[in-house]
Amino acid sequence: MTEKELNGMYCLNQELERLEVELEEMEHKSLVKSPLLSGMPYGSGFSDKTADYAVRVNEIKRLIGITVERILKTRAEMEQFLQEIEDPELRMILRLRSVQHFGWQEIGDELGMDRRTAARKYQKFCKEKFAHNAHRKDVTMVSHQKGNVCSNKKGE
């Protein structure tokens, strides 16, 4: 698991929340409008607002389904990753933030600590865990005809 994947779960939850709000707004939107009484002739264009509305609602529902599938897949990977963390408090911070989509204040309240403490522990973990992994990924073995040469991707 990478830091990007860890943060990705939080973003997926935000995306799902936004889609659900958009769907709720669409479902409460009234399609009935008062007639336009300007005395001017109407245009010749034809538009079916009900059909357009139905298409948009179905598109949002489809996107919600895709996002839920991504969340479920990512959550399974995340839970496996979390079980490898020895510190139960840190594991809980990571779970509340990434899996359950809690804000820092909510995490602090849940665990009886200041929100900044929770955020610092999360950031310290990410720095230690993922800086080490990033370093390993940056250093690669490149095969050449004369033999193997170790190169840094950042320098390429």
C-alpha positions as CSV (number, residue, x, y, z in Angstrom):
1,M,0.0,0.0,0.0
2,T,1.3,3.5,-0.9
3,E,0.5,6.8,0.7
4,K,-1.4,7.7,-2.5
5,E,-3.6,4.6,-2.1
6,L,-4.1,5.4,1.6
7,N,-5.3,8.9,0.7
8,G,-7.2,7.6,-2.2
9,M,-9.7,5.8,0.0
10,Y,-10.5,9.1,1.7
11,C,-11.0,10.8,-1.7
12,L,-13.2,8.0,-2.9
13,N,-15.4,8.5,0.2
14,Q,-15.6,12.2,-0.6
15,E,-16.5,11.5,-4.2
16,L,-19.3,9.2,-3.1
17,E,-20.6,11.8,-0.7
18,R,-20.7,14.4,-3.4
19,L,-22.4,12.1,-5.8
20,E,-25.1,11.3,-3.2
21,V,-25.7,15.0,-2.5
22,E,-26.0,15.6,-6.2
23,L,-28.5,12.8,-6.6
24,E,-30.5,14.0,-3.7
25,E,-30.7,17.5,-5.1
26,M,-31.7,16.1,-8.5
27,E,-34.4,13.9,-6.9
28,H,-35.9,17.0,-5.1
29,K,-35.7,19.2,-8.1
30,S,-39.0,20.2,-9.6
31,L,-39.5,19.8,-13.3
32,V,-42.7,21.9,-13.3
33,K,-42.1,25.5,-14.3
34,S,-44.4,28.3,-14.6
35,P,-45.2,29.3,-18.2
36,L,-43.2,32.1,-19.8
37,L,-45.6,34.9,-20.4
38,S,-43.5,37.3,-22.5
39,G,-45.8,37.5,-25.5
40,M,-42.9,36.4,-27.7
41,P,-43.1,33.3,-29.9
42,Y,-41.4,30.2,-28.7
43,G,-38.4,28.7,-30.5
44,S,-38.7,25.8,-32.8
45,G,-36.3,23.6,-30.8
46,F,-37.7,20.7,-28.9
47,S,-36.4,19.5,-25.6
48,D,-37.7,16.8,-23.3
49,K,-36.7,18.0,-19.9
50,T,-38.1,14.9,-18.2
51,A,-36.0,12.6,-20.4
52,D,-32.9,14.7,-19.8
53,Y,-33.5,14.6,-16.1
54,A,-34.0,10.8,-16.1
55,V,-30.7,10.4,-18.1
56,R,-28.8,12.6,-15.6
57,V,-30.3,10.8,-12.5
58,N,-29.3,7.4,-14.1
59,E,-25.8,8.6,-14.9
60,I,-25.3,9.8,-11.2
61,K,-26.6,6.4,-10.0
62,R,-24.2,4.6,-12.3
63,L,-21.3,6.7,-11.0
64,I,-22.3,6.0,-7.5
65,G,-22.3,2.2,-8.3
66,I,-18.8,2.4,-9.8
67,T,-17.5,4.4,-6.8
68,V,-19.0,2.0,-4.3
69,E,-17.3,-0.9,-6.2
70,R,-13.9,1.0,-6.0
71,I,-14.4,1.7,-2.3
72,L,-15.2,-2.0,-1.6
73,K,-12.1,-3.2,-3.5
74,T,-9.9,-0.5,-1.9
75,R,-11.3,-1.2,1.6
76,A,-10.4,-4.9,1.4
77,E,-6.8,-4.0,0.5
78,M,-6.8,-1.3,3.2
79,E,-8.0,-3.7,5.9
80,Q,-5.3,-6.1,5.0
81,F,-2.7,-3.3,5.2
82,L,-4.1,-2.1,8.6
83,Q,-3.8,-5.5,10.2
84,E,-0.1,-5.3,9.7
85,I,0.2,-2.2,11.9
86,E,1.1,-3.2,15.5
87,D,0.0,0.0,17.3
88,P,-3.7,-0.2,17.9
89,E,-4.1,3.6,18.3
90,L,-2.4,4.3,15.1
91,R,-4.4,1.6,13.3
92,M,-7.6,3.2,14.6
93,I,-6.4,6.7,13.4
94,L,-5.7,5.3,9.9
95,R,-9.0,3.4,9.8
96,L,-11.1,6.4,11.0
97,R,-9.4,8.7,8.5
98,S,-9.1,6.6,5.4
99,V,-11.8,4.0,5.7
100,Q,-14.5,5.7,7.7
101,H,-13.9,9.2,6.2
102,F,-13.6,11.0,9.6
103,G,-12.2,14.5,9.8
104,W,-9.4,15.2,12.2
105,Q,-11.7,16.8,14.8
106,E,-13.9,13.7,14.7
107,I,-10.9,11.4,15.1
108,G,-9.6,13.4,18.0
109,D,-13.0,13.3,19.7
110,E,-13.4,9.6,19.1
111,L,-10.0,8.8,20.6
112,G,-9.9,11.4,23.3
113,M,-7.0,13.4,21.8
114,D,-6.5,16.7,20.2
115,R,-7.2,16.8,16.4
116,R,-3.6,18.0,15.8
117,T,-2.2,15.0,17.7
118,A,-4.2,12.6,15.6
119,A,-3.0,14.4,12.4
120,R,0.6,14.4,13.5
121,K,0.6,10.7,14.3
122,Y,-1.0,10.0,10.9
123,Q,1.6,12.2,9.1
124,K,4.5,10.7,11.1
125,F,3.4,7.2,10.1
126,C,3.1,8.2,6.5
127,K,6.5,9.9,6.5
128,E,8.2,6.9,8.1
129,K,6.4,4.1,6.2
130,F,6.1,5.7,2.8
131,A,9.4,7.6,2.6
132,H,11.2,4.3,3.0
133,N,9.1,2.6,0.3
134,A,9.5,5.6,-2.0
135,H,13.2,5.4,-1.7
136,R,13.1,1.7,-2.6
137,K,11.0,2.5,-5.7
138,D,13.3,5.3,-6.8
139,V,16.3,3.1,-6.9
140,T,16.1,0.6,-9.6
141,M,18.4,-1.8,-11.3
142,V,18.8,-1.1,-15.0
143,S,20.2,-3.8,-17.2
144,H,22.8,-2.9,-19.7
145,Q,24.9,-5.0,-22.0
146,K,28.0,-4.4,-19.9
147,G,26.2,-5.4,-16.7
148,N,23.8,-4.0,-14.2
149,V,23.9,-0.4,-13.3
150,C,21.9,1.1,-10.4
151,S,20.2,4.4,-11.3
152,N,18.0,6.9,-9.5
153,K,14.7,7.5,-11.4
154,K,14.7,11.1,-10.3
155,G,18.0,11.7,-12.0
156,E,16.9,10.2,-15.4
